[in-house]
Amino acid sequence: MSNLLQIIGNAVSHGRGPAISAVGAKHVIIASNLVSCEPGLNTTGIAVDSSTDVLVSANNVRGFVRNIAVLPPLAGKSDRVQIRGNSVDVTGTTGAVAVSVAVSVVHAVVSDNVVTGAAASAAGGSCVSLPGANSSTRVERNNDCW
């Protein structure tokens, strides 16, 4: 496991596979990035897998089917993940999920994210998917979905 991963202030216009990914890292910051693709690209904007102590914050993510995702474990499960204050646009992307956190993540907070296009264009999708959320270890709050 890498001891520190910071992905900050990038502009990624994307074609294939996850635009930004953190796999097997400890102490991760993914912040202030602009990540975009043509609406409906069947991939992930920001992907986190098998990482611990993760902050995904203040990113602007546009056009992906999975925009910000903490994935089920490949090499080990993720823990202590915070997804806060991101802007996600799912306009024109049928079935899009703005933020998803796998049920295998023990401690997760998803808060203060703004999702646009969810009501009109993401039919069959969701704003925030945090299965198994509870008040002590998996928390979803103050997300705005339009």
CORJOFEN-V258110 format. One record per backbone hydrogen bond with DSSP energy under -1.0 kcal/mol. CO is the residue of the C=O (numbers start at 0). NH is the residue of the N-H. If there is no record, write none. Layout:
co:nh
CO:NH
CO:NH
This chain:
co:nh
1:25
4:28
6:30
9:33
11:35
19:46
21:48
23:1
24:51
26:4
27:54
28:6
29:56
30:8
32:59
33:11
34:61
35:13
37:40
40:42
40:64
42:65
43:18
44:19
45:68
46:21
47:70
48:23
50:78
51:26
52:27
53:81
54:29
55:83
56:31
58:86
59:34
60:88
61:36
62:39
64:96
65:44
66:45
67:99
68:47
69:101
78:52
79:53
80:108
81:55
82:110
83:57
85:113
86:60
87:115
88:62
89:92
92:95
95:125
96:66
97:67
98:128
99:69
101:104
106:80
107:138
108:82
109:140
110:84
112:143
113:87
114:145
115:89
116:120
121:124
122:94
125:97
126:98
128:100
129:132
136:107
137:133
138:109
140:111
143:114
